[in-house]
């Protein structure tokens, strides 16, 4: 199984993060403005939280693979906080050719630092790594849910 390239993966998660923001905001309007129902927040909130975490993981992974500087990675992470900003961030990345079609670290000799060596191992076993990543994001998500919702 060949993973999608870094640019494609970032684009999919940036779009998904924006869509879940829209769902969550719609749910919040229904709950807090119209007083109609809180079902939208109950459903969209956890989905958005999960996609938010996945987007953050993908941003860091792409940043490591594509050798982004710390500021670019931080900008990518911060773009997930306000609604819909992941989309202009991803377009900026694409426009500046910061995330290509190929994973640089798919070839083991390209890895020079410890994070790069770890990511190279992950990219050599994408199926198993995706499953482990899904379980880890799910565990973090479950832990955060156990702590309670971010708003009362």
C-alpha positions in Angstrom: 0.0 0.0 0.0 1.4 3.3 -1.1 0.4 6.3 1.1 -0.9 9.4 -0.5 1.8 12.0 -1.0 2.4 14.7 1.6 0.7 17.4 -0.3 -2.4 15.3 -1.0 -2.7 14.1 2.6 -2.4 17.7 3.9 -5.0 18.9 1.5 -7.5 16.1 2.5 -7.1 16.8 6.2 -7.2 20.6 5.8 -10.5 20.3 3.8 -11.9 17.8 6.3 -11.0 20.1 9.2 -12.8 23.0 7.6 -15.9 20.9 6.8 -16.1 19.7 10.4 -15.7 23.3 11.5 -18.8 24.1 9.4 -20.7 21.3 10.9 -19.8 22.3 14.4 -20.6 26.0 13.8 -24.0 24.9 12.4 -24.6 22.8 15.5 -23.7 25.7 17.7 -26.1 28.0 16.0 -28.9 25.5 16.4 -28.0 25.0 20.1 -27.1 28.5 21.3 -28.9 30.9 18.8 -32.1 29.2 17.9 -32.3 26.9 20.9 -33.6 24.2 18.6 -31.4 21.3 19.5 -28.0 20.4 20.8 -27.8 17.3 18.6 -25.5 19.1 16.1 -23.0 19.9 18.7 -23.2 16.4 20.2 -22.4 14.9 16.9 -20.2 17.4 15.1 -18.2 18.3 18.2 -16.5 14.9 18.6 -16.0 14.5 14.9 -14.4 17.9 14.6 -12.2 17.1 17.6 -11.0 13.9 16.0 -10.3 15.5 12.7 -8.6 18.5 14.4 -6.2 16.0 16.1 -5.6 14.1 12.9 -4.9 17.4 11.0 -2.3 18.4 13.7 -0.6 15.0 13.4 -0.5 15.2 9.6 0.9 18.8 9.7 3.8 17.7 11.9 4.4 14.6 9.8 4.4 16.6 6.6 6.6 19.3 8.2 9.2 16.7 9.2 9.2 15.0 5.9 9.3 18.1 3.8 11.8 19.8 6.2 9.7 22.8 7.1 11.0 25.2 9.6 9.5 25.4 13.1 7.6 28.6 12.1 5.9 26.9 9.2 4.9 23.9 11.3 3.6 26.2 14.0 1.6 28.2 11.4 0.1 25.0 10.2 -0.9 24.0 13.7 -2.3 27.4 14.5 -4.3 27.4 11.3 -6.6 24.7 12.8 -7.8 27.0 15.6 -9.8 29.6 13.8 -12.5 28.2 11.5 -11.6 27.5 7.9 -8.0 28.8 8.1 -6.5 25.3 7.2 -7.7 25.9 3.6 -5.7 29.1 3.0 -2.7 27.6 4.8 -2.8 24.5 2.6 -3.1 26.7 -0.5 -0.1 28.7 0.6 1.8 25.4 1.1 0.8 24.3 -2.4 1.6 27.7 -4.0 5.1 27.7 -2.4 5.7 24.1 -3.3 6.3 23.1 0.3 4.6 19.7 0.1 5.2 17.6 -3.0 3.8 14.4 -4.3 6.5 12.2 -2.9 7.5 11.4 0.6 11.2 12.4 0.9 11.7 10.0 3.7 10.5 6.9 1.8 14.1 6.3 1.1 15.9 5.5 4.3 19.1 7.2 3.5 17.3 10.6 3.4 16.7 10.5 7.1 19.3 12.3 9.1 17.7 13.2 12.4 15.9 11.0 15.0 12.4 12.4 14.0 13.2 11.8 10.3 14.4 8.2 11.0 11.2 7.5 13.0 9.0 8.9 10.2 11.0 7.0 7.6 10.1 3.8 9.4 6.5 4.8 9.5 6.5 5.5 5.8 8.0 2.2 4.9 5.0 0.4 6.6 2.1 2.8 5.8 -0.7 0.3 6.5 0.4 -0.7 10.0 1.5 2.9 10.8 -1.9 4.3 9.8 -3.6 1.8 12.1 -1.2 2.7 15.0 -1.8 6.4 14.3 -5.5 5.9 14.2 -5.4 4.1 17.6 -3.2 6.7 19.1 -5.4 9.6 17.9 -8.4 7.7 19.1 -6.8 7.2 22.5 -6.0 10.9 22.9 -9.5 11.7 21.7 -11.0 9.3 24.2 -8.9 10.8 27.0 -10.0 14.3 26.1 -13.6 13.2 26.0 -13.2 11.7 29.5 -12.0 15.1 30.7 -15.3 16.6 29.4 -16.3 18.9 26.7 -14.4 22.2 26.2 -17.4 24.3 26.9 -20.2 23.7 29.4 
